[in-house]
């Protein structure tokens, strides 16, 4: 199990059961620099890991700019034949993803243990 920390955004990256799990330790918020998150996804794809799970904090909220990034991340992973997962999405996030139809593209699970076997 590999771990690394991002200095710009508190991120822990773990490879577990065929997934690159990116644990975001900070609440997603408007105006955040999400480039470290994109870099983690790009690194996973470069290493041939195409199942990416984003583990969020309970207080995260998906503003329009974050939604745009999620669509980009989905496209990046999907282009490599993979899948994008969100772990621990709160009710607000679930509602937003379902309302705009992203829950059909981005998989949602309640915990890392609920990620299906790769």
Order of alpha helices (4+ residues) and beta strands (2+ residues): beta-beta-alpha-beta-alpha-beta-alpha-beta
